[in-house]
Amino acid sequence: MAKYYPYIVLETNVKPSLLKYRLYVYNTVKNKAETSILFTSNEFKKVGKSLYQTRSAEIDGSKLGIENIRDCVIIFDLYRLSISGKESLVLNNYIVPDKVESYPSANFSQNTRIPKVKYNEATYMTKVVKEVKAKNTFQLNLSRDRVFQCIDQGCRPGEAKDPFSKIQIEAGLQARLNEPLPNQDLASLCGPAVYFFCLINLSPNNYKLAVKQLWETGVTRIGELEIKPAKDGCVRVKNFYIKDSPKIPPIDWITLASLRESENIALHLKDPSQEVPGITLWTEVTNWFKKSGFKEVETFSFSITGFSPSLVDQLNKYIESGFYVVTLISASILSNGFSSGTRNLPDHWVVWTDKLREANGNPITKELDPDQTLVSLKLFSWGENRQRLGKNISYTNFCKNIFFAIVIKRESF
């Protein structure tokens, strides 16, 4: 797997000799730096008019893994030096609105499309603003009364492993905007995951506002859909970690668990490992999409015996017409189908992002023998968007393991 070399291109009218910076790659799930922290001054390379490139960090994709890299963001601090050498922080925890994979080279000339970080002064001797927050994300008003907390020892607000700190949620938000792939991980939250996958991709502004309001107040509204988890449920989570790793990314716990628990009458979702309070019925998922303002939402009725090839052919035609297809399936047909140990029973939600095809990539046609034809499908599930069907899944077997479907127009709102 490739290595990546993230850096910053600063657009400024200040002499680089009067600037100092700190740069690193931050893992929003593990709450740690994944690269050594570059803290240096006078190491800018001029790459254009008023454009200066910092040194690059280095991150090895083969060691960290692509899933972990997608949870990472680039964080940049900028200091302004006075003539006497006194430092003033002018950009604090600036979260770069771009993904780490956008930096395959340390040479700006090979990647001129990366976003520029701007810092300009009215005059060189202007009074420095002490703290300019990252403007590419919503600002979250951190207070002692903030809503989301982990109540495990060592993970409470202000403690070392606090998963819901302001910087971690802001960075996690940017990571999801960079790679719109919410990840349920070890939690039984596949229903909310397919909803938020569609929301991030079709209405990122609604997603950003939902994160902000849930983190601050524990309540948000998307169209006519109110998300309001119980005060003694997922907002006060316990058993959040396995050793040093969260069971689910904190940014996804806030959104996915909140949505799921809003529908629960008696069962509270206090632990990511709880299964029953996280299960989502097809009627609930349908209501989420219809109430939120998604366009042209249509459903295909639930069938415990699975779908016919003719119904699956209709779903393929929706994909061709620019729709997402959300289906309730048996996870047994996936390459890592471990959701609940069931076989040939509905237990997992996925989103089709391409047509169902033959295993060799050719289109499905009516002339094919469904019992002998092996199939493949690119879909969203468990934080990834790729071909996820297991080996040797026949067209017949695939159809028998599709139990319900919702089609949603891929149109922004």
BELGI-V445029 format. One record per residue. RES is the residue in three letters. PSI is psi as a letter, one per 20 degrees, with the letter a starting at -180 (NA if undefined). OMEGA is omega in whole degrees, 0 to 359 (999 if undefined). D_FIRST is the distance of its C-alpha to the first C-alpha in whole Angstrom. Layout:
RES | PSI | OMEGA | D_FIRST
RES | PSI | OMEGA | D_FIRST
//
This chain:
MET | q | 187 | 0
ALA | r | 169 | 4
LYS | q | 180 | 7
TYR | q | 187 | 10
TYR | m | 182 | 13
PRO | q | 179 | 16
TYR | r | 179 | 20
ILE | p | 167 | 23
VAL | o | 184 | 25
LEU | p | 173 | 29
GLU | o | 187 | 32
THR | q | 173 | 35
ASN | j | 179 | 38
VAL | q | 178 | 38
LYS | p | 181 | 38
PRO | h | 178 | 35
SER | i | 180 | 37
LEU | j | 183 | 38
LEU | q | 177 | 35
LYS | q | 185 | 32
TYR | r | 171 | 29
ARG | p | 186 | 27
LEU | p | 175 | 23
TYR | r | 176 | 20
VAL | p | 188 | 18
TYR | p | 176 | 20
ASN | o | 186 | 18
THR | i | 179 | 21
VAL | g | 182 | 21
LYS | i | 177 | 21
ASN | l | 178 | 23
LYS | r | 175 | 22
ALA | p | 179 | 20
GLU | i | 177 | 16
THR | r | 172 | 17
SER | q | 183 | 20
ILE | o | 178 | 23
LEU | o | 181 | 24
PHE | o | 191 | 27
THR | r | 175 | 29
SER | r | 175 | 32
ASN | k | 177 | 33
GLU | m | 176 | 29
PHE | q | 176 | 29
LYS | p | 180 | 28
LYS | p | 183 | 30
VAL | j | 179 | 28
GLY | a | 180 | 31
LYS | o | 181 | 35
SER | j | 180 | 34
LEU | p | 183 | 31
TYR | p | 181 | 29
GLN | p | 175 | 25
THR | r | 167 | 25
ARG | r | 180 | 22
SER | q | 169 | 19
ALA | r | 178 | 17
GLU | p | 179 | 13
ILE | p | 185 | 11
ASP | o | 182 | 8
GLY | h | 181 | 5
SER | h | 180 | 5
LYS | h | 185 | 9
LEU | h | 182 | 10
GLY | q | 186 | 8
ILE | h | 180 | 9
GLU | g | 179 | 12
ASN | h | 179 | 13
ILE | h | 181 | 12
ARG | i | 176 | 14
ASP | j | 183 | 17
CYS | q | 174 | 16
VAL | r | 178 | 19
ILE | p | 181 | 20
ILE | p | 187 | 23
PHE | p | 171 | 25
ASP | p | 179 | 29
LEU | p | 180 | 31
TYR | p | 175 | 35
ARG | p | 180 | 38
LEU | p | 173 | 40
SER | r | 179 | 43
ILE | h | 180 | 45
SER | i | 178 | 46
GLY | j | 179 | 42
LYS | p | 184 | 43
GLU | p | 171 | 39
SER | p | 180 | 39
LEU | o | 182 | 36
VAL | h | 171 | 36
LEU | o | 186 | 33
ASN | p | 179 | 32
ASN | l | 176 | 29
TYR | p | 182 | 28
ILE | o | 185 | 25
VAL | p | 182 | 23
PRO | l | 179 | 23
ASP | q | 183 | 20
LYS | q | 182 | 16
VAL | h | 182 | 14
GLU | i | 179 | 11
SER | j | 184 | 14
TYR | m | 179 | 14
PRO | i | 181 | 11
SER | q | 176 | 14
ALA | j | 185 | 17
ASN | o | 182 | 19
PHE | h | 181 | 21
SER | h | 179 | 23
GLN | i | 183 | 20
ASN | m | 187 | 19
THR | i | 183 | 23
ARG | i | 182 | 23
ILE | q | 182 | 21
PRO | q | 177 | 24
LYS | q | 173 | 27
VAL | p | 185 | 28
LYS | p | 170 | 32
TYR | o | 181 | 35
ASN | q | 178 | 38
GLU | q | 180 | 41
ALA | g | 172 | 45
THR | r | 180 | 46
TYR | h | 185 | 44
MET | j | 182 | 47
THR | q | 176 | 46
LYS | p | 184 | 46
VAL | p | 172 | 43
VAL | p | 189 | 42
LYS | h | 184 | 41
GLU | o | 176 | 38
VAL | o | 185 | 36
LYS | r | 177 | 34
ALA | p | 185 | 31
LYS | i | 182 | 32
ASN | i | 175 | 29
THR | r | 172 | 30
PHE | q | 174 | 33
GLN | p | 180 | 35
LEU | p | 185 | 36
ASN | n | 182 | 39
LEU | p | 176 | 38
SER | r | 179 | 41
ARG | i | 182 | 43
ASP | j | 181 | 43
ARG | q | 190 | 40
VAL | g | 188 | 40
PHE | p | 180 | 36
GLN | q | 166 | 36
CYS | p | 185 | 35
ILE | j | 175 | 38
ASP | q | 178 | 36
GLN | p | 181 | 37
GLY | i | 184 | 35
CYS | j | 182 | 34
ARG | r | 181 | 37
PRO | p | 179 | 37
GLY | i | 179 | 36
GLU | r | 191 | 35
ALA | h | 185 | 32
LYS | k | 177 | 30
ASP | o | 184 | 32
PRO | i | 187 | 29
PHE | k | 178 | 31
SER | q | 182 | 32
LYS | g | 182 | 32
ILE | h | 182 | 29
GLN | h | 180 | 27
ILE | h | 176 | 28
GLU | g | 179 | 28
ALA | h | 178 | 24
GLY | h | 176 | 24
LEU | g | 180 | 26
GLN | h | 178 | 24
ALA | h | 179 | 20
ARG | h | 177 | 22
LEU | h | 176 | 23
ASN | g | 181 | 20
GLU | n | 187 | 18
PRO | m | 185 | 21
LEU | n | 177 | 20
PRO | q | 188 | 23
ASN | o | 177 | 22
GLN | h | 179 | 25
ASP | d | 185 | 23
LEU | j | 180 | 25
ALA | q | 179 | 28
SER | m | 187 | 30
LEU | k | 182 | 30
CYS | h | 178 | 28
GLY | g | 175 | 32
PRO | h | 181 | 31
ALA | g | 180 | 27
VAL | h | 177 | 28
TYR | g | 184 | 31
PHE | h | 171 | 29
PHE | g | 180 | 26
CYS | h | 182 | 29
LEU | g | 181 | 30
ILE | g | 185 | 27
ASN | h | 185 | 27
LEU | h | 181 | 30
SER | m | 183 | 32
PRO | h | 179 | 30
ASN | h | 175 | 33
ASN | h | 178 | 34
TYR | g | 180 | 31
LYS | g | 181 | 31
LEU | h | 179 | 35
ALA | g | 178 | 35
VAL | g | 181 | 32
LYS | g | 185 | 35
GLN | h | 178 | 38
LEU | g | 181 | 37
TRP | g | 185 | 35
GLU | g | 191 | 39
THR | i | 183 | 41
GLY | j | 180 | 40
VAL | p | 172 | 41
THR | r | 178 | 40
ARG | p | 176 | 41
ILE | o | 189 | 39
GLY | c | 178 | 42
GLU | j | 180 | 44
LEU | o | 176 | 42
GLU | p | 176 | 42
ILE | o | 185 | 40
LYS | n | 180 | 42
PRO | r | 179 | 40
ALA | q | 182 | 43
LYS | h | 179 | 44
ASP | k | 179 | 43
GLY | d | 187 | 40
CYS | i | 180 | 37
VAL | i | 175 | 38
ARG | m | 189 | 38
VAL | q | 175 | 36
LYS | r | 181 | 36
ASN | l | 187 | 33
PHE | h | 185 | 30
TYR | q | 161 | 28
ILE | o | 189 | 27
LYS | d | 183 | 27
ASP | j | 183 | 25
SER | p | 176 | 23
PRO | q | 177 | 25
LYS | i | 178 | 25
ILE | q | 177 | 25
PRO | p | 182 | 23
PRO | g | 180 | 27
ILE | h | 181 | 27
ASP | h | 174 | 26
TRP | g | 181 | 29
ILE | g | 185 | 31
THR | g | 186 | 31
LEU | g | 181 | 31
ALA | h | 179 | 33
SER | g | 180 | 36
LEU | g | 182 | 36
ARG | g | 184 | 36
GLU | h | 178 | 39
SER | h | 181 | 41
GLU | i | 184 | 42
ASN | p | 180 | 43
ILE | g | 185 | 46
ALA | h | 186 | 47
LEU | p | 178 | 43
HIS | q | 183 | 41
LEU | n | 185 | 38
LYS | i | 187 | 37
ASP | p | 180 | 35
PRO | h | 182 | 31
SER | i | 177 | 32
GLN | p | 183 | 35
GLU | g | 187 | 35
VAL | g | 181 | 38
PRO | i | 182 | 38
GLY | i | 184 | 35
ILE | p | 184 | 36
THR | p | 177 | 36
LEU | q | 182 | 39
TRP | h | 179 | 39
THR | h | 180 | 42
GLU | g | 180 | 40
VAL | g | 178 | 37
THR | g | 180 | 39
ASN | h | 179 | 41
TRP | g | 182 | 38
PHE | g | 183 | 37
LYS | h | 182 | 41
LYS | h | 189 | 42
SER | i | 181 | 39
GLY | j | 174 | 40
PHE | q | 187 | 37
LYS | q | 171 | 39
GLU | l | 179 | 40
VAL | p | 177 | 39
GLU | q | 183 | 41
THR | q | 172 | 40
PHE | p | 192 | 41
SER | q | 178 | 43
PHE | p | 177 | 42
SER | o | 182 | 42
ILE | i | 179 | 42
THR | j | 180 | 42
GLY | r | 182 | 39
PHE | q | 173 | 39
SER | q | 176 | 40
PRO | h | 180 | 38
SER | h | 177 | 41
LEU | g | 178 | 39
VAL | h | 176 | 36
ASP | h | 176 | 37
GLN | g | 178 | 38
LEU | g | 177 | 35
ASN | h | 180 | 33
LYS | h | 175 | 35
TYR | g | 176 | 35
ILE | g | 179 | 31
GLU | h | 184 | 32
SER | j | 176 | 35
GLY | l | 178 | 32
PHE | q | 161 | 32
TYR | q | 174 | 30
VAL | o | 180 | 31
VAL | p | 184 | 31
THR | q | 171 | 32
LEU | p | 188 | 33
ILE | r | 164 | 32
SER | p | 181 | 32
ALA | i | 181 | 28
SER | h | 181 | 29
ILE | i | 179 | 28
LEU | q | 182 | 24
SER | h | 176 | 21
ASN | l | 185 | 22
GLY | n | 184 | 25
PHE | j | 193 | 26
SER | g | 180 | 28
SER | j | 177 | 32
GLY | j | 181 | 32
THR | q | 174 | 34
ARG | p | 177 | 34
ASN | k | 174 | 36
LEU | q | 182 | 36
PRO | o | 182 | 35
ASP | j | 184 | 33
HIS | q | 178 | 30
TRP | p | 177 | 30
VAL | r | 175 | 27
VAL | p | 174 | 27
TRP | p | 175 | 26
THR | j | 175 | 24
ASP | r | 178 | 25
LYS | q | 166 | 28
LEU | p | 183 | 28
ARG | r | 168 | 27
GLU | q | 181 | 28
ALA | h | 179 | 25
ASN | j | 178 | 24
GLY | i | 180 | 24
ASN | q | 179 | 28
PRO | q | 173 | 30
ILE | p | 178 | 33
THR | q | 182 | 36
LYS | h | 182 | 39
GLU | i | 184 | 40
LEU | q | 175 | 37
ASP | o | 185 | 38
PRO | h | 180 | 37
ASP | h | 184 | 37
GLN | i | 184 | 35
THR | p | 176 | 33
LEU | q | 188 | 29
VAL | r | 175 | 27
SER | q | 182 | 24
LEU | p | 172 | 24
LYS | p | 184 | 21
LEU | r | 175 | 22
PHE | p | 176 | 22
SER | q | 177 | 22
TRP | l | 173 | 21
GLY | j | 180 | 19
GLU | q | 176 | 17
ASN | n | 184 | 18
ARG | a | 175 | 17
GLN | o | 187 | 19
ARG | i | 181 | 20
LEU | q | 177 | 23
GLY | r | 178 | 23
LYS | q | 173 | 24
ASN | k | 173 | 27
ILE | o | 181 | 28
SER | r | 177 | 31
TYR | g | 179 | 33
THR | g | 181 | 36
ASN | g | 178 | 34
PHE | g | 183 | 32
CYS | h | 181 | 35
LYS | i | 183 | 37
ASN | j | 171 | 34
ILE | p | 189 | 34
PHE | h | 182 | 37
PHE | q | 181 | 37
ALA | q | 172 | 36
ILE | p | 175 | 36
VAL | p | 186 | 35
ILE | p | 178 | 35
LYS | p | 179 | 35
ARG | m | 183 | 32
GLU | p | 183 | 34
SER | q | 177 | 34
PHE | NA | 999 | 37
//
